[in-house]
Amino acid sequence: MQRKDDKVTLAMSKRRRTVLIVLCLFAFILLVWLDNSLARRRQLLRSISGEQTNLLDRTDYHGKKFVVKHVLDGDTIDVEVPDGRREYTRIRLLGIDTPETGKEDSAAMHFASEAAAFTRRGTLGKSVTVYLDSPGPTRGKYGRLLAYVKLPDGRFLNEVLLTGGYAYADLRFSHSFYNKYEQLGETARRQKKGLWQDVTHEQLPKWLQSKSPNLFSGK
């Protein structure tokens, strides 16, 4: 027969287990709440930081003239103004994508040297005017300034590259002139301007191959 003391001990043991279970559940709920709260705070901080960057960039660059110091490829240039700790500000032309000139581990793409040479002739050492899009972020994922660049003769380099067949209309990201740039790129393709004279489907950028699998049908 079970003694009274044993019954009391058993009851206390059950209560302790119950209390421990409740405490564990509470701790788990608290951790989940804290994790979500931190995630929300991080998201808010990123949003605030992004807005501050956009505001500062518009103040520092929009509508202002700068001398082009370097041309990295057809759609990327450095202008002679500091960007944080960097000596120059690197600009990625918005709305277009020129063939990559290649790196140590990759070969240059079709028409890359022609596109880079064209941009170099038109901008290097010259004063260009920078315009930022609105709304939208002013920086790309690599921290480069996203911009439309106006040449000394009043034309926009982004559009000149598209019209001459030196660049593809970048269909991956939205911007204010998306439809216009898409049409300029299509017109250059149909007229076989520049790279469109003999580019093959395999020579297109990977993103364009996947977005336009039937690009060359119905030429």
Order of alpha helices (4+ residues) and beta strands (2+ residues): alpha-beta-beta-beta-beta-alpha-beta-beta-alpha-beta-alpha-alpha
